[in-house]
Amino acid sequence: MMFVKDNLRISAVNRQTGQVKVKVRTLEDKKMTARGTTVPVGSGLRIAPGFIASAVDQETGIETALEAHYRRDEGRYVVTAIVNRAISEEFDSEALRRMSSSGILQAAIPKCISIDIFEDGNWTTVANISAVEGRLIPEWLAKAVVKRGQTEARMDVIEILYGASALAGLPPVKAVQRELDVPHRTASDWIMKARKAGRLEGMNYAVGRQAESQ
């Protein structure tokens, strides 16, 4: 992927769901880094075959942990185990019954996708390419790829945005709209072109699918 060779600033960022920091580890219980992403998808991405993510909500006194595995036939991660447990004597019992894992899954996945930015064998996770919380790609990059004449760079970005969304069971069109500030029709058209170009192999979003929350 050549689109970020100039002016890219790599900086680590803690992906958060509200005020809850999400920790991500490999299935072998090691800290998730680009080394843990070994499964090729799309045209230039690698993802982890699975992961364990956990988050502690200090306000409710509850820790939630989940395990998810990549399923190529579905083109996404599937949650296979969820554990909610109280870590405080004054935990919120109502919250314990209704805790959702979808936010943790969404926050974890950017740490489980990597790209070889400079095409030199040094992979980095998607979570490390933006220093702005709540974004998947830097704002300056988003503004650059929507310009005319940036087709290849745009396809690179669509691949990242589609993957981060589809792998979590979320609508990729909405992610492209939000990150690139474009209309629904434009986002849908760019995704279709990326699919035809073979950019989205191994990643899929079924319209009407709900993000995992159980």
C-alpha positions as CSV (number, residue, x, y, z in Angstrom):
1,M,0.0,0.0,0.0
2,M,1.6,3.2,-1.2
3,F,-1.0,5.8,-0.2
4,V,0.7,7.0,3.0
5,K,4.3,7.2,2.1
6,D,4.4,11.0,2.5
7,N,3.7,12.8,5.7
8,L,2.4,9.8,7.6
9,R,2.8,10.0,11.4
10,I,2.6,6.7,13.1
11,S,1.3,7.0,16.7
12,A,-0.2,4.4,19.0
13,V,-3.7,5.0,20.3
14,N,-5.9,3.4,22.9
15,R,-9.1,2.4,21.2
16,Q,-11.9,3.1,23.6
17,T,-15.6,2.4,24.0
18,G,-16.9,5.4,26.0
19,Q,-14.4,5.6,28.8
20,V,-13.6,1.9,28.8
21,K,-10.1,0.9,27.5
22,V,-10.1,-2.3,25.5
23,K,-7.2,-4.7,25.9
24,V,-6.6,-7.2,23.0
25,R,-4.6,-10.4,23.2
26,T,-3.9,-13.2,20.8
27,L,-5.5,-16.7,21.3
28,E,-2.1,-17.7,22.7
29,D,-2.6,-15.0,25.4
30,K,0.1,-12.6,24.1
31,K,-0.3,-8.9,23.5
32,M,-1.9,-8.3,20.1
33,T,0.6,-6.6,17.7
34,A,1.0,-6.8,13.9
35,R,2.9,-10.0,14.5
36,G,-0.3,-11.7,15.5
37,T,-2.0,-10.9,12.2
38,T,-1.2,-13.8,10.0
39,V,-4.3,-14.3,7.8
40,P,-4.2,-12.4,4.4
41,V,-7.5,-10.7,3.3
42,G,-8.3,-8.2,0.7
43,S,-5.3,-7.2,-1.5
44,G,-3.0,-5.9,1.2
45,L,-4.3,-6.6,4.7
46,R,-3.5,-9.2,7.3
47,I,-5.8,-10.0,10.2
48,A,-5.5,-12.1,13.4
49,P,-7.1,-15.6,13.2
50,G,-8.8,-14.8,16.4
51,F,-8.4,-12.7,19.6
52,I,-9.4,-12.2,23.2
53,A,-10.6,-8.7,24.2
54,S,-11.4,-7.4,27.6
55,A,-12.6,-4.2,29.1
56,V,-13.2,-3.0,32.7
57,D,-16.0,-0.5,33.3
58,Q,-15.1,1.3,36.5
59,E,-18.4,3.0,36.7
60,T,-20.4,-0.2,36.8
61,G,-17.7,-2.4,38.4
62,I,-18.0,-5.0,35.7
63,E,-15.3,-6.6,33.5
64,T,-16.3,-8.0,30.1
65,A,-14.2,-10.4,28.2
66,L,-14.9,-12.0,24.8
67,E,-13.2,-14.4,22.4
68,A,-13.7,-14.1,18.7
69,H,-12.6,-16.2,15.7
70,Y,-12.3,-15.2,12.0
71,R,-14.5,-17.3,9.7
72,R,-13.7,-16.8,6.0
73,D,-17.0,-18.3,4.9
74,E,-18.8,-15.5,6.6
75,G,-16.1,-12.9,6.0
76,R,-16.1,-11.6,9.6
77,Y,-15.2,-12.4,13.2
78,V,-17.6,-14.5,15.2
79,V,-17.8,-14.2,19.0
80,T,-17.5,-17.7,20.5
81,A,-17.4,-16.8,24.2
82,I,-18.4,-13.9,26.5
83,V,-17.8,-13.6,30.2
84,N,-19.2,-10.7,32.3
85,R,-18.1,-10.6,35.9
86,A,-18.3,-8.2,38.8
87,I,-14.9,-6.8,40.0
88,S,-16.3,-4.6,42.7
89,E,-18.5,-5.3,45.8
90,E,-20.7,-2.3,44.7
91,F,-21.2,-3.4,41.1
92,D,-24.3,-2.6,39.1
93,S,-26.4,-5.8,39.0
94,E,-28.7,-4.4,36.4
95,A,-25.8,-3.5,34.1
96,L,-24.4,-7.0,34.6
97,R,-27.5,-8.5,33.0
98,R,-27.6,-6.1,30.0
99,M,-23.9,-5.7,29.2
100,S,-23.2,-5.8,25.5
101,S,-20.1,-7.0,23.8
102,S,-20.6,-5.2,20.5
103,G,-18.7,-2.1,21.5
104,I,-15.7,-4.1,22.7
105,L,-15.7,-6.1,19.5
106,Q,-15.7,-2.9,17.4
107,A,-12.9,-1.3,19.4
108,A,-10.7,-4.5,19.3
109,I,-10.8,-5.2,15.6
110,P,-8.6,-2.2,14.4
111,K,-5.9,-3.8,16.6
112,C,-6.3,-7.1,14.8
113,I,-5.9,-5.7,11.2
114,S,-2.4,-4.8,9.9
115,I,-1.0,-3.1,6.8
116,D,2.5,-2.9,5.3
117,I,2.4,0.9,4.8
118,F,5.8,1.3,3.2
119,E,5.8,-2.1,1.5
120,D,9.1,-2.9,3.3
121,G,7.9,-5.8,5.4
122,N,7.2,-3.7,8.5
123,W,3.6,-4.2,9.3
124,T,1.6,-2.0,11.6
125,T,-2.0,-2.3,12.9
126,V,-4.8,0.0,11.7
127,A,-5.2,1.1,15.3
128,N,-1.7,2.8,15.0
129,I,-2.3,4.9,11.9
130,S,-4.6,7.5,13.5
131,A,-4.0,9.5,16.6
132,V,-7.6,10.7,16.7
133,E,-9.9,8.7,18.9
134,G,-13.0,7.6,17.1
135,R,-11.4,7.6,13.6
136,L,-9.9,4.7,11.7
137,I,-7.8,6.9,9.3
138,P,-6.2,10.3,9.8
139,E,-8.4,13.2,8.7
140,W,-5.8,14.6,6.4
141,L,-5.7,11.3,4.6
142,A,-9.5,11.2,4.3
143,K,-9.5,14.6,2.7
144,A,-6.7,13.6,0.2
145,V,-8.2,10.4,-1.1
146,V,-11.6,11.9,-2.0
147,K,-10.0,14.1,-4.6
148,R,-10.0,13.3,-8.3
149,G,-7.0,11.3,-9.6
150,Q,-6.6,9.4,-6.3
151,T,-8.3,6.2,-7.3
152,E,-5.6,3.8,-6.1
153,A,-5.1,5.6,-2.8
154,R,-8.9,5.7,-2.4
155,M,-9.2,2.0,-2.9
156,D,-6.5,1.4,-0.3
157,V,-8.6,3.4,2.2
158,I,-11.9,1.7,1.2
159,E,-10.2,-1.6,1.8
160,I,-9.3,-0.6,5.4
161,L,-12.6,0.9,6.2
162,Y,-14.6,-1.9,4.7
163,G,-12.5,-4.5,6.6
164,A,-12.7,-2.8,10.0
165,S,-16.5,-2.6,9.7
166,A,-17.4,-5.9,8.0
167,L,-15.2,-7.9,10.2
168,A,-17.1,-6.5,13.2
169,G,-20.5,-7.2,11.5
170,L,-21.1,-3.4,11.0
171,P,-22.3,-1.7,7.8
172,P,-19.2,-0.6,5.8
173,V,-21.2,2.0,3.8
174,K,-21.8,4.0,7.0
175,A,-18.1,3.8,7.9
176,V,-17.1,5.1,4.5
177,Q,-19.6,7.9,4.7
178,R,-18.5,8.9,8.2
179,E,-14.7,8.7,7.7
180,L,-14.6,10.2,4.2
181,D,-17.6,12.6,4.6
182,V,-19.3,11.5,1.4
183,P,-23.0,10.6,0.5
184,H,-24.4,7.1,0.8
185,R,-24.5,6.7,-3.0
186,T,-20.8,7.6,-3.4
187,A,-19.7,5.3,-0.5
188,S,-21.7,2.4,-2.0
189,D,-20.3,3.0,-5.4
190,W,-16.7,3.1,-4.2
191,I,-17.2,-0.2,-2.2
192,M,-18.7,-1.9,-5.3
193,K,-15.7,-0.8,-7.3
194,A,-13.3,-2.1,-4.6
195,R,-15.1,-5.4,-4.6
196,K,-14.9,-5.7,-8.4
197,A,-11.1,-5.0,-8.2
198,G,-10.6,-7.9,-5.8
199,R,-9.9,-5.6,-2.9
200,L,-12.4,-7.1,-0.4
201,E,-11.7,-10.8,-0.7
202,G,-12.3,-12.6,2.6
203,M,-14.4,-9.8,4.1
204,N,-18.2,-9.6,3.7
205,Y,-21.1,-7.7,5.2
206,A,-24.6,-9.2,4.9
207,V,-27.2,-6.4,4.7
208,G,-29.5,-6.6,7.7
209,R,-27.0,-8.3,9.9
210,Q,-26.9,-7.1,13.4
211,A,-23.6,-6.6,15.2
212,E,-23.0,-9.3,17.8
213,S,-24.2,-8.1,21.2
214,Q,-24.9,-11.3,23.1
